[in-house]
């Protein structure tokens, strides 16, 4: 799996702590299974409360963490034969007992074959149900013979996180399965760029070590509840530098049900086409220029006005969207983020700039087209 990196002040944001397919795992022995009850209750009793908590969370949550291997098609340049070759690896976790697995989209993107390895080493073929690249989330499904039920993680409320609280990350860094690291919530409300260049908001920053192969794995609180998906590291070397990012579980909870039902996320819409942000900036316009108003859509019914081009090719500016329900809108990403917090059929107030005047326009959102 390739690294997607954005240089920043001499370091890099590595979107995908997923392992290179060509990288070789270190020659170290496999970890001892957590369910090997060699540790006696007497030994546990001698540990500090925080140590016992860490052990309990790992033993409870690790059966729901999976190792993901992907393969893609490759053509031999000499014979032109096409074959499956390793693409990369990453982590994931079981969403529900029916075999739904959630991971990062970049872990499985463009894969032709996906193998999931469970905590008990069972290997299962997985298929992609759907994905939402704008928040780097993908949903997979595995089927097990005999109606087997899978252990799933408990979901937390990421809006209640506090900077400084303990967190634990479980994943498969460098192919070393079910590795545990611990740390704290370093910051909240961060923004990172997804592979499709959308901004992911309210991201969790943590110093729990995250390395290549951790992508898609869970970030847990001290009760073993899922608070986020480990997604990105900020590093000059490509390895952990103490700055990792996780997509908050509240964002994941918003998109997974739609992906499971429709194979994609259904977004509410204003019923407009927008003008590229670059053109707006070039003309010193802050906001979203309405480039087209779809006939019969929400914006048309509310009377929004698009850009017009006269017979003499003069461009006449229409409405510019500068806010939704009191939330400032400076660009298309701001607008999409504001709409994604709502559902089709909801009533919103859109603030527009028209002929130099601010106007509030109420309208009812429609299903995205």
Secondary structure, DSSP 8 states (H G I E B T S, - for coil): ---EEEEETTEEEEE---EETT----S------TT-TTS-HHHHHTS-HHHHHHHHHHHHHGGGEEEEEEEEEEE-TTT--EEEEEEEEEEEEEEETTTEEEE-HHHHTT-SEEEEE-TT--EEEEEEEEEEGGGTEEEEEE--GGG-------B--GGG--TT-EEEEEE-GGG-SSEEEEEEEEEEEEEEE-TTS-EEEEEEEE-S---TT-TT-EEE-TTS-EEEEEEEEEESSSS--S-EEEEEHHHHHHHHHHHHHHSS---EE-SEEE--HHHHHHTT--SEEEEEE-TTSHHHHHT----EE-TT--EE---EEEEETTEE--SHHHHHHHHHTS-TT-EEEEEEEETTEEEEEEEE-EE--
